[in-house]
């Protein structure tokens, strides 16, 4: 059970759930920031276990190629772990009392996107979110950036593990060369936001990153693949090795372009598609003053007048909408998977345009309304609202439920939705009216 204002639950979380105490108005920054110190969800395994299974899978494949018996023990276990990652993605926001923390996990995982594409990435998604992102949501962005850079999931997703210095011993012998994908996205999407650097900087950064790879033991730097010589990046000179990579990551993380990009992204995610300019400036200033420490940045965000504005200026993403609707009705995994219910959550998200853990590209999922407000996606939301209401809405009192999740105002779209829900002939129909209402689809 959690306590907070409706604005805290809605703008900075995934909406209230039965048992939550919705009280007061405005935003209490300290109450939301306290969530960052709560324990993380428990998992059955981590990166080390996944890498060991991937090594086992490779050994099984090699044994079969050599004429040995066919075996699929490792790949079956990997697929089970990947399915568990999807379930965690679906249910963490629904079950957690720390909605703000869960929103931050998903925000930062989207900014530093890794998604199922090819190779072993699908088996590394959960550990990436849990070990590269989650531990750093209340710390320094520079540390999160470094953890992301060295995580095998990122190395595979953006081809860094395949990048080789062309003049390195390995590159000369195997005639391999640079892959600039990660270097490009590091500057454009992860840090500086597409300004303040040149293509030459991208190439030089790729030369510096050459040698970053991983094996069964985890991430490491392979000097045999490292490009020799100095690299000049953003006007600074770097040599080879992990210490120089760490210096580069720290330097770029603390640049004003990165501060401005991070500030705009946070304000756009939580407040409005076009956020107040003074908020963005304040976030950037706090970011630089704190050396990329994120707590002071969140403090500015939560203390700005726009944070407490009762208006719902943002369209919920499908993931947020799904979680809010499940929370409103108190749905748990046992209920959702019950024989008479069988909610197909992943399929529902797919039809709404957000298939779990499969962002369409390195720039992640859309943060603006135009990415979600299309005729097919809206039709899918209404279909989900009807399905959920038909299966689980008959036991609810529609008007009371609407007041709980929308507030008890007497005018505006919230009041209109409460009245419409209360007039439905059957309870489930009233719940469907609520869940399908435009105001419920916003935060």
C-alpha positions in Angstrom: 0.0 0.0 0.0 1.3 3.4 -0.9 0.3 7.0 0.1 0.2 10.0 -2.1 -1.8 12.6 -3.9 -3.6 11.7 -7.1 -1.1 13.8 -9.0 1.8 11.8 -7.5 0.1 8.5 -8.4 -0.9 9.6 -11.9 1.8 12.0 -13.2 4.7 10.3 -11.5 3.5 6.7 -11.2 1.1 4.2 -12.8 -2.1 5.3 -11.0 -3.6 4.3 -7.7 -4.5 0.7 -6.8 -7.0 -0.7 -4.3 -5.5 -0.2 -0.8 -3.5 2.9 -1.7 -4.3 6.0 0.3 -5.0 8.9 -2.1 -4.9 12.1 -0.1 -4.0 15.7 -0.3 -3.1 17.7 -3.4 0.1 18.8 -5.2 3.4 16.9 -5.0 5.6 16.0 -2.1 9.1 15.6 -3.5 10.5 14.0 -0.5 7.8 11.3 -0.5 8.5 10.4 -4.1 12.3 10.6 -3.7 12.1 8.2 -0.8 11.0 5.5 -3.3 14.5 5.4 -4.7 15.7 3.8 -1.5 13.2 1.0 -1.5 14.4 -2.6 -2.3 14.4 -3.6 -6.0 12.2 -6.5 -7.1 13.7 -9.9 -6.5 15.0 -11.9 -9.5 15.9 -15.5 -9.9 19.1 -14.9 -11.8 21.4 -12.2 -13.3 23.9 -11.4 -16.0 26.5 -14.0 -14.8 23.9 -16.8 -15.0 22.8 -15.7 -18.5 26.3 -15.6 -19.8 27.0 -19.0 -18.4 23.9 -20.4 -20.2 24.9 -18.7 -23.5 28.3 -20.4 -23.2 26.6 -23.7 -22.5 24.4 -23.1 -25.6 27.4 -22.5 -27.8 29.1 -25.6 -26.5 26.0 -27.6 -27.2 25.9 -26.3 -30.8 29.6 -27.1 -31.3 29.1 -30.6 -30.0 26.2 -31.2 -32.3 28.2 -29.9 -35.3 30.9 -32.4 -34.4 28.4 -35.2 -34.6 27.3 -35.4 -31.0 23.7 -35.9 -29.8 21.2 -33.1 -30.3 20.5 -31.2 -27.1 18.6 -28.1 -26.3 18.9 -27.8 -22.5 20.6 -24.4 -22.5 18.4 -22.7 -25.1 15.2 -23.9 -23.3 16.5 -22.4 -20.1 17.4 -19.2 -21.9 13.9 -18.9 -23.4 12.4 -19.4 -20.0 14.5 -16.6 -18.5 13.6 -14.3 -21.4 9.9 -15.1 -20.8 10.4 -14.2 -17.2 12.0 -10.9 -18.3 8.8 -10.0 -20.2 6.7 -10.9 -17.2 8.8 -8.6 -15.0 8.4 -5.8 -17.5 4.7 -6.2 -17.5 4.1 -6.7 -13.8 6.8 -4.6 -12.0 4.8 -1.3 -12.5 1.5 -3.0 -11.5 2.7 -4.6 -8.3 5.1 -2.0 -7.0 4.4 0.6 -4.3 7.2 2.7 -5.8 5.6 3.9 -9.0 8.0 6.8 -9.4 11.0 4.5 -9.2 9.5 2.1 -11.8 8.7 5.0 -14.1 12.4 6.1 -13.8 13.6 2.5 -14.6 11.5 2.5 -17.8 12.4 6.1 -18.7 16.2 5.5 -18.4 16.0 2.1 -20.1 14.2 3.8 -23.0 16.8 6.5 -23.2 19.7 4.0 -23.2 17.7 1.6 -25.3 18.5 -2.1 -25.8 15.9 -4.2 -27.6 15.4 -7.6 -29.0 16.9 -7.6 -32.5 19.3 -10.4 -33.2 21.9 -12.6 -31.5 21.7 -13.1 -27.7 20.2 -9.7 -26.8 16.8 -11.2 -26.0 18.4 -13.3 -23.3 20.1 -10.3 -21.7 17.3 -7.8 -21.6 16.3 -8.4 -18.0 19.9 -8.3 -16.6 20.5 -5.1 -18.5 17.5 -3.3 -17.0 18.2 -4.7 -13.5 22.0 -4.3 -13.4 22.9 -1.4 -15.8 19.8 0.8 -15.2 17.9 0.2 -12.0 20.9 0.5 -9.6 21.7 4.0 -10.9 18.3 5.7 -11.2 19.0 7.6 -7.9 22.7 8.0 -8.6 24.9 9.6 -11.2 24.0 9.5 -14.9 27.7 9.2 -15.7 27.7 5.9 -13.7 24.6 4.6 -15.5 26.1 5.5 -18.8 29.3 3.6 -18.0 27.3 0.6 -16.8 25.3 0.6 -20.0 28.4 1.0 -22.2 30.0 -2.1 -20.7 26.9 -4.3 -20.5 27.0 -7.2 -23.0 23.4 -6.4 -24.1 24.4 -3.0 -25.3 27.6 -4.3 -26.9 25.5 -6.8 -28.9 22.6 -4.5 -29.7 24.7 -1.7 -31.2 27.4 -4.0 -32.6 30.2 -2.8 -30.3 31.3 -6.3 -29.7 32.0 -6.7 -33.4 34.0 -3.5 -33.7 37.7 -4.0 -34.2 40.5 -1.5 -34.7 41.6 -1.9 -38.3 45.2 -1.4 -37.4 45.1 -3.7 -34.3 46.8 -7.1 -34.4 43.5 -8.8 -34.6 42.2 -6.4 -37.3 45.3 -6.8 -39.4 45.2 -10.6 -39.2 41.4 -11.0 -39.8 40.9 -7.9 -41.9 38.3 -6.6 -39.6 37.4 -2.9 -39.0 35.4 -0.5 -37.0 31.6 -0.5 -36.5 30.5 3.0 -35.6 26.9 2.2 -34.5 27.5 2.5 -30.8 29.8 5.5 -31.0 27.1 7.3 -33.0 24.2 6.5 -30.8 26.3 7.2 -27.7 26.7 10.8 -28.8 23.4 11.3 -30.5 20.9 9.5 -28.4 22.5 8.7 -25.1 24.3 11.9 -24.3 24.6 15.1 -26.4 21.4 14.9 -28.3 22.7 15.3 -31.8 24.5 18.7 -31.3 28.0 19.8 -30.6 30.0 17.0 -32.3 31.0 16.0 -35.8 31.3 12.8 -37.9 35.0 12.9 -37.1 34.2 12.7 -33.4 32.0 9.7 -34.1 34.8 7.9 -35.9 37.4 8.8 -33.3 35.1 7.6 -30.6 34.7 4.3 -32.4 38.4 4.0 -32.5 38.6 4.5 -28.8 35.8 2.0 -28.1 37.4 -0.7 -30.2 38.4 -3.5 -28.0 35.3 -3.5 -25.8 33.8 -6.9 -25.8 32.6 -9.7 -23.5 32.9 -13.4 -22.9 31.5 -15.9 -20.4 33.2 -14.1 -17.6 31.6 -10.7 -18.5 32.8 -7.5 -20.1 36.5 -6.9 -20.8 38.8 -4.9 -22.9 40.8 -6.8 -25.5 44.0 -4.9 -26.3 44.5 -7.1 -29.4 41.5 -5.5 -31.0 42.2 -2.0 -29.8 43.1 0.6 -32.3 46.6 2.0 -31.7 47.4 5.7 -31.5 45.9 8.8 -30.1 42.2 9.7 -30.6 41.0 13.3 -30.6 37.4 13.5 -29.5 35.5 16.7 -28.8 38.9 18.5 -28.7 40.5 16.2 -26.1 43.2 13.6 -26.7 42.7 10.0 -25.5 45.0 7.0 -25.5 43.9 3.3 -25.3 42.3 1.2 -22.6 39.4 1.1 -20.2 40.7 4.0 -18.1 40.6 6.3 -21.1 37.2 5.0 -22.0 36.0 5.8 -18.5 37.5 9.3 -18.8 35.7 9.9 -22.0 32.3 8.7 -20.6 32.7 10.9 -17.6 33.7 13.9 -19.8 30.8 13.5 -22.2 28.3 12.9 -19.4 29.2 16.3 -17.9 29.0 18.3 -21.1 26.3 21.0 -21.2 24.8 19.5 -24.3 24.3 16.3 -22.4 22.7 18.2 -19.5 20.3 20.0 -21.8 19.4 16.7 -23.6 18.7 14.9 -20.4 16.8 17.8 -19.0 14.5 18.1 -22.0 13.9 14.3 -22.0 12.9 14.2 -18.4 10.6 17.2 -18.6 9.0 15.9 -21.8 8.5 12.4 -20.2 6.9 13.6 -17.0 5.3 17.0 -17.7 4.4 17.8 -21.3 5.4 17.1 -24.9 6.5 20.8 -25.0 7.7 21.4 -21.4 8.2 24.8 -19.8 11.5 26.3 -20.8 12.4 27.4 -17.3 11.9 23.8 -16.1 14.3 22.5 -18.7 16.8 25.1 -17.8 16.5 24.4 -14.1 17.0 20.7 -14.6 20.1 21.2 -16.8 21.6 23.6 -14.2 21.0 21.1 -11.4 22.5 18.3 -13.5 25.7 20.2 -14.1 26.0 21.5 -10.6 25.7 18.0 -9.2 28.1 16.4 -11.6 25.2 14.4 -13.2 23.8 13.3 -9.8 20.1 12.7 -10.6 18.5 13.2 -7.2 18.9 17.0 -7.3 17.6 16.9 -10.8 14.5 15.1 -9.7 14.1 17.5 -6.8 13.9 20.4 -9.3 11.4 18.4 -11.5 9.1 17.6 -8.6 9.2 21.1 -7.1 8.3 22.9 -10.3 4.8 24.4 -10.4 4.0 22.3 -13.5 4.6 19.1 -11.5 1.6 19.9 -9.3 -0.7 21.1 -12.1 -3.8 18.9 -12.0 -4.1 18.9 -15.8 -3.3 15.6 -17.6 -1.0 16.8 -20.4 0.6 13.6 -21.4 -0.8 10.6 -23.3 0.0 7.4 -21.4 2.2 5.0 -23.4 0.5 1.6 -24.0 2.7 0.1 -21.2 1.6 2.9 -18.8 -2.0 2.5 -19.8 -2.0 -1.2 -19.4 -0.4 -1.0 -16.0 -2.8 1.8 -14.8 -5.9 -0.2 -15.9 -4.6 -3.4 -14.1 -3.8 -1.4 -11.0 -7.2 0.3 -11.0 -8.9 -3.1 -10.8 -6.4 -4.7 -8.4 -5.4 -7.3 -10.9 -2.5 -9.6 -9.9 -0.7 -12.3 -12.0 -2.7 -15.0 -10.4 -6.0 -13.3 -11.4 -4.7 -12.4 -14.9 -3.7 -16.0 -15.5 -6.7 -17.6 -14.0 -8.6 -20.2 -16.1 -11.6 -18.0 -16.6 -9.7 -14.8 -17.3 -6.5 -15.5 -19.2 -5.5 -11.9 -20.0 -3.1 -11.8 -23.0 -1.0 -8.8 -21.8 1.8 -9.0 -24.3 -0.6 -9.4 -27.2 -2.6 -6.4 -25.9 0.5 -4.3 -25.8 1.6 -5.4 -29.3 -1.7 -4.3 -30.8 -1.4 -1.0 -29.0 2.0 -0.5 -30.6 4.4 -1.4 -27.8 5.5 -5.0 -27.9 7.3 -5.8 -24.7 11.1 -5.2 -24.8 11.0 -4.7 -28.6 11.5 -1.0 -29.1 11.6 -0.2 -32.8 15.1 1.3 -32.9 17.9 2.7 -30.8 15.9 5.9 -30.1 13.4 3.8 -28.1 9.7 4.2 -27.8 8.0 7.5 -28.6 7.8 10.1 -25.8 5.2 12.3 -27.6 1.5 11.8 -28.2 1.8 11.6 -32.0 3.6 8.2 -31.6 0.6 6.6 -29.9 -2.5 8.5 -31.1 -3.3 6.6 -34.3 -6.6 5.0 -35.3 -5.4 1.4 -35.0 -3.6 2.0 -31.7 -6.6 3.8 -30.2 -8.9 1.0 -31.4 -6.7 -1.5 -29.6 -6.9 0.5 -26.4 -10.7 0.5 -26.5 -10.7 -3.3 -27.3 -8.4 -3.8 -24.2 -10.7 -1.7 -22.0 -13.7 -3.7 -23.1 -11.9 -7.0 -22.6 -10.6 -6.2 -19.2 -14.0 -4.8 -18.1 -15.9 -7.8 -19.3 -13.6 -10.2 -17.5 -13.0 -8.4 -14.2 -15.3 -5.3 -14.1 -18.6 -6.7 -12.9 -17.5 -6.6 -9.3 -16.6 -3.0 -9.3 -18.8 0.1 -8.6 -18.0 2.2 -11.7 -18.7 5.6 -10.3 -16.7 4.9 -7.1 -13.8 3.4 -9.2 -13.9 6.5 -11.5 -13.7 8.8 -8.5 -10.8 6.8 -7.0 -8.6 7.0 -10.2 -9.8 10.4 -11.6 -10.6 12.4 -8.5 -14.0 13.7 -7.3 -14.2 17.0 -9.3 -17.5 18.3 -10.3 -16.5 19.6 -13.8 -14.2 18.9 -16.6 -13.5 15.6 -18.4 -13.0 13.8 -15.2 -16.5 14.6 -14.0 -18.0 13.9 -17.4 -16.4 10.4 -17.3 -17.6 9.7 -13.8 -21.2 10.6 -14.8 -20.9 8.5 -18.0 -19.6 5.5 -16.1 -22.4 5.8 -13.5 -25.1 5.7 -16.1 -24.0 2.4 -17.7 -26.7 -0.3 -17.6 -24.2 -3.0 -16.4 -21.2 -2.5 -14.1 -18.7 -3.9 -16.5 -19.9 -1.4 -19.1 -19.3 1.4 -16.7 -15.8 0.2 -16.1 -15.2 -0.1 -19.8 -16.4 3.5 -20.2 -13.9 4.6 -17.6 -10.9 2.6 -18.9 -11.6 3.7 -22.5 -12.1 7.4 -21.6 -9.6 9.8 -23.1 -9.0 11.3 -19.6 -7.9 7.9 -18.2 -5.5 7.4 -21.1 -3.7 10.6 -20.0 -1.5 11.5 -17.0 
